[in-house]
Amino acid sequence: MTGRRPTLKDVAARAGVSRATASLVIREERGPSEASRERVRAAAAELGYVPDPTAQVLRRRRSRLLGVVFTARDAFHADLLDGIYPAAEERGYTVVLGAVSPVRRQERAVEALLASRCEALVLLAGRYGSAELKGLAARLPVVDVGRVGDGSAHVDAVESADDEGVAAAVDHLVGLGHRAIVHVDGGDQPGADERRQGYRDAMRRHGLDVRVLPGDNTEVSGAAAVAELLPDLPTAILANNDQCAVGVLDALRRQGIDVPGRVSVVGYDDSQLSRLAHVDLTTVAQDSAEIARLAVGCVLERADGADADAVEPRRIRLRPRLVVRGTTGPPGE
């Protein structure tokens, strides 16, 4: 090292860690283990490494960017974004979007947001396993929205009690006199497991037969479910979300089948789509504004340091409510 000033790369090599890990230790940021920190500090002392103060000031300049990962074709995610923008702006943050679509995976969206120097992430389209989510949370604060977790990922979560919401929908249909109620599920989409189980539990509680058809939260999957059911239709169809329900409605009406006279249809989310006059969909409402406010509050409290050292992740669970509109009624003769 004689004749030149030691660099961060030299420190990383001596400590046996990556340059990124060494940088986190020098900047005293979270992420590296205590053992890695000790090795980096010892290597820096041995080499006489002194950080460049000008570079440190530049690196520490905060971006105040909040990354949001969402599904491009999800109508309810659009409603959540309407609440996320003002909640973030109130705290002095700018929202940066990372869209997930059939041609863009979640991992690509997240990496693009990290490259943009986002200080925290809101995951609306989270499909990470617990280990992956925990690894992401070691890099920056993360809040998982809409997916039921077991807490092992050690991140904050904001969710609706989807099992209760679906149970309320089933109870409404049973109260109208329905007995043959089919559920078109959401496949592997966030929240689909709990909604599917909520349907099964509610049907069994009423002593009714369970029938679940595969779906994926799109209008196409709703139409496909109707095609599979024809000509022996149930008296009611409960879809995993509003978009799927709209696909069900469209397919039924194209066949000349009266809704709700012949078949009742229920969606989930109470997205703006469900409130359109020609849709008028009975659905289960999630409070998108409150979910957005709580999610932003959780993750930015950690980003701003107010709650960065909290040991236990927060799990906030909101109760949804049934909204009865024009697509449900007593079963026809």
C-alpha positions in Angstrom: 0.0 0.0 0.0 3.1 2.3 0.1 2.8 5.4 -2.0 -0.9 5.5 -2.4 -3.9 6.2 -0.2 -5.9 3.0 0.7 -9.3 2.7 -0.9 -12.6 1.1 0.1 -11.8 -1.7 -2.3 -8.6 -2.4 -0.3 -10.5 -2.5 2.9 -13.1 -4.9 1.5 -10.4 -7.2 0.2 -8.6 -7.2 3.5 -11.8 -7.9 5.4 -13.0 -10.6 3.0 -16.3 -8.9 2.2 -17.8 -7.2 -0.8 -17.2 -3.5 -1.5 -20.9 -2.9 -1.0 -20.7 -4.5 2.5 -17.6 -2.5 3.4 -19.4 0.7 2.3 -22.4 0.0 4.5 -20.1 -0.6 7.5 -18.1 2.6 6.9 -21.3 4.6 6.5 -22.8 2.9 9.7 -25.9 1.7 7.8 -27.9 -1.4 8.6 -27.5 -4.7 6.8 -24.1 -6.3 7.5 -23.7 -8.7 10.4 -21.7 -7.7 13.5 -18.9 -10.1 12.5 -18.6 -8.4 9.1 -18.6 -5.0 10.8 -15.8 -6.0 13.1 -13.7 -7.3 10.2 -14.2 -4.1 8.1 -13.3 -1.8 11.0 -10.2 -3.8 11.8 -9.1 -3.8 8.2 -9.7 0.0 7.9 -7.6 0.6 11.0 -4.8 -1.7 9.8 -4.7 0.0 6.4 -5.1 3.5 7.8 -8.2 4.0 5.6 -9.9 7.4 6.0 -13.2 8.1 4.2 -13.3 11.0 1.8 -15.5 13.6 3.7 -16.8 15.2 0.5 -17.8 11.8 -1.0 -19.5 10.9 2.3 -21.6 14.1 2.3 -22.7 13.3 -1.3 -23.6 9.7 -0.4 -25.5 10.7 2.7 -27.6 13.2 0.8 -31.1 11.6 1.0 -33.1 10.9 -2.1 -36.5 11.0 -0.2 -37.9 8.6 -2.8 -40.5 6.0 -1.9 -40.7 3.0 -4.2 -44.0 1.3 -4.9 -44.2 -2.1 -6.6 -47.7 -2.6 -8.1 -49.4 -4.8 -10.7 -50.1 -2.7 -13.8 -53.4 -4.3 -14.6 -54.9 -4.3 -11.1 -57.7 -1.8 -10.6 -57.5 -1.9 -6.8 -53.8 -1.1 -7.0 -54.8 2.1 -8.9 -57.0 3.0 -6.0 -54.2 2.3 -3.5 -51.9 4.6 -5.5 -54.4 7.4 -5.2 -53.9 7.2 -1.4 -50.2 6.6 -1.4 -49.3 9.7 -3.3 -50.7 12.3 -0.8 -49.6 10.2 2.2 -46.0 10.2 0.9 -46.1 13.9 -0.1 -47.2 14.9 3.4 -44.0 13.4 4.7 -41.8 15.1 2.0 -41.3 12.0 -0.2 -41.7 11.5 -3.9 -43.3 8.3 -5.2 -41.5 6.2 -7.8 -43.4 3.4 -9.4 -42.2 -0.1 -10.3 -44.8 -1.9 -12.4 -45.2 -5.7 -12.5 -46.8 -7.1 -15.7 -46.8 -10.3 -17.7 -43.6 -9.1 -19.4 -41.9 -7.6 -16.3 -41.2 -9.6 -13.2 -41.4 -8.4 -9.7 -37.6 -8.8 -9.2 -36.9 -6.4 -12.1 -39.3 -3.8 -10.8 -37.6 -4.0 -7.3 -34.1 -3.7 -8.7 -35.0 -0.7 -10.8 -36.4 1.0 -7.7 -33.3 0.2 -5.7 -31.1 1.6 -8.5 -33.1 4.8 -8.3 -32.0 5.2 -4.7 -35.4 4.7 -3.1 -35.2 4.9 0.7 -38.1 2.5 1.3 -40.5 0.2 -0.5 -44.2 -0.5 -0.5 -45.0 -3.9 -2.0 -48.5 -4.0 -3.4 -47.6 -7.0 -5.7 -45.5 -8.9 -3.2 -44.8 -12.5 -4.2 -41.5 -12.9 -2.3 -41.0 -15.9 0.0 -40.2 -15.1 3.6 -36.5 -15.5 3.2 -36.4 -13.3 0.1 -38.5 -10.7 1.8 -36.3 -10.7 4.9 -33.2 -10.2 2.6 -34.8 -7.3 0.9 -35.8 -5.7 4.3 -32.1 -5.9 5.3 -31.3 -3.5 2.5 -34.1 -0.9 3.3 -37.4 -0.6 5.1 -40.3 -2.6 3.4 -44.0 -2.8 4.0 -46.0 -5.7 2.5 -49.6 -4.8 1.6 -52.4 -7.1 1.1 -50.7 -10.4 1.8 -51.1 -12.5 4.9 -47.7 -13.3 6.4 -46.5 -15.3 9.4 -44.1 -12.6 10.6 -41.0 -14.6 9.8 -39.9 -12.1 7.1 -39.7 -9.4 9.8 -41.4 -6.7 7.8 -44.4 -4.5 8.5 -47.6 -5.7 6.9 -50.9 -4.0 6.3 -53.8 -6.2 5.2 -57.5 -6.7 5.1 -59.2 -9.5 7.0 -60.1 -11.2 3.6 -61.5 -14.3 5.2 -64.1 -12.2 7.0 -64.8 -10.2 3.9 -65.5 -13.4 1.8 -67.6 -14.8 4.7 -69.7 -11.7 4.7 -70.3 -12.2 0.9 -71.3 -15.8 1.4 -73.6 -15.0 4.3 -75.3 -12.3 2.1 -75.9 -14.8 -0.7 -77.1 -17.5 1.6 -79.4 -15.0 3.2 -80.9 -14.3 -0.2 -81.6 -18.0 -0.6 -78.6 -19.2 -2.6 -77.3 -22.7 -2.1 -75.1 -23.3 -5.2 -72.3 -20.7 -4.9 -69.1 -21.1 -6.9 -65.9 -19.2 -6.1 -63.5 -18.2 -8.9 -60.2 -17.8 -7.1 -57.2 -15.6 -7.6 -54.6 -18.3 -8.2 -51.3 -17.3 -6.6 -52.1 -13.6 -6.3 -51.6 -11.9 -3.0 -54.6 -12.5 -0.7 -56.1 -15.2 -2.8 -55.3 -18.0 -0.3 -57.1 -16.3 2.5 -60.1 -15.5 0.3 -60.3 -19.0 -0.9 -60.1 -20.4 2.6 -62.7 -17.9 3.8 -65.1 -19.1 1.1 -64.5 -22.8 2.0 -65.0 -22.2 5.7 -68.2 -20.1 5.2 -69.7 -22.7 2.8 -69.0 -25.5 5.2 -70.5 -23.5 8.1 -73.7 -23.2 6.1 -73.5 -26.9 5.2 -73.1 -26.2 1.5 -71.0 -27.9 -1.2 -67.7 -26.2 -2.0 -66.7 -25.6 -5.6 -63.6 -23.5 -6.6 -62.6 -22.7 -10.1 -59.1 -21.4 -11.0 -58.7 -17.8 -11.8 -56.0 -15.1 -11.9 -57.8 -11.8 -11.1 -58.4 -10.9 -14.7 -61.6 -10.4 -16.8 -60.4 -13.3 -19.0 -60.4 -15.7 -16.1 -63.9 -14.7 -15.1 -65.2 -15.3 -18.7 -63.4 -18.6 -18.7 -65.1 -19.7 -15.5 -68.5 -19.0 -17.0 -67.6 -21.0 -20.1 -66.6 -23.9 -17.9 -69.8 -23.7 -15.9 -72.2 -23.6 -18.8 -74.8 -24.9 -19.2 -75.2 -26.0 -15.6 -74.8 -22.6 -13.9 -74.9 -22.1 -10.2 -77.2 -19.5 -8.8 -74.3 -17.3 -7.6 -70.7 -16.7 -8.4 -68.2 -15.1 -6.0 -65.1 -13.8 -7.7 -61.7 -13.1 -6.1 -61.7 -9.5 -7.2 -63.8 -7.0 -9.1 -62.0 -7.4 -12.4 -62.7 -11.1 -12.5 -66.3 -10.4 -11.5 -66.6 -8.0 -14.5 -65.4 -10.8 -16.8 -68.1 -13.0 -15.3 -70.8 -10.4 -15.8 -69.7 -9.8 -19.4 -69.7 -13.5 -20.3 -73.2 -14.0 -18.7 -74.7 -11.1 -20.4 -73.3 -12.1 -23.8 -75.1 -15.4 -23.3 -78.4 -13.6 -22.5 -78.3 -14.7 -18.9 -80.0 -12.2 -16.5 -78.0 -10.9 -13.6 -79.2 -11.1 -10.8 -82.4 -12.8 -12.0 -80.7 -16.0 -13.0 -77.2 -15.7 -11.5 -76.0 -13.3 -8.8 -72.4 -12.1 -9.0 -70.1 -10.7 -6.2 -66.7 -9.2 -6.6 -64.0 -8.1 -4.1 -62.2 -4.8 -3.5 -64.9 -2.1 -4.3 -62.6 -0.7 -6.9 -63.7 2.3 -9.0 -64.6 -0.3 -11.7 -67.3 -1.8 -9.5 -69.0 1.6 -9.0 -69.6 2.3 -12.7 -73.3 2.6 -13.4 -73.4 -0.2 -16.0 -71.5 -2.5 -13.7 -73.2 -1.7 -10.3 -71.3 -4.6 -8.7 -72.0 -6.0 -5.3 -68.6 -6.4 -3.8 -66.5 -6.4 -0.6 -64.9 -3.0 0.2 -61.4 -2.5 1.4 -60.6 1.0 2.7 -57.9 1.8 0.1 -57.2 5.3 1.5 -56.7 3.9 5.0 -54.6 1.0 3.8 -52.4 3.4 1.9 -52.0 5.8 4.8 -51.0 3.1 7.2 -48.6 1.5 4.8 -46.8 4.7 4.0 -46.8 5.7 7.7 -45.2 2.4 8.8 -42.4 2.3 6.2 -41.5 6.0 6.4 -41.3 5.9 10.2 -38.6 3.3 9.8 -36.9 5.2 6.9 -36.9 8.4 9.0 -35.4 6.5 12.0 -38.4 7.1 14.3 -39.1 3.3 14.5 -36.0 1.8 12.9 -35.1 -0.2 16.0 -38.5 -1.8 16.6 -37.9 -5.5 17.3 -41.2 -6.8 16.2 -42.8 -6.2 12.8 -46.2 -4.6 12.8 -49.1 -6.4 11.4 -52.1 -4.2 10.8 -55.3 -5.9 9.9 -58.4 -4.0 8.8 -61.9 -5.3 8.6 -63.6 -5.1 5.1 -67.3 -4.5 4.6 -69.9 -5.7 2.2 -71.3 -3.2 -0.4 -74.6 -4.4 -1.8 -75.4 -3.1 -5.3 -77.4 -4.4 -8.3 -75.8 -7.8 -9.1 -77.2 -9.8 -6.3 -80.7 -10.9 -5.6 -82.8 -14.0 -4.7 -82.2 -17.0 -6.9 -84.5 -17.3 -9.9 -87.0 -20.1 -10.3 
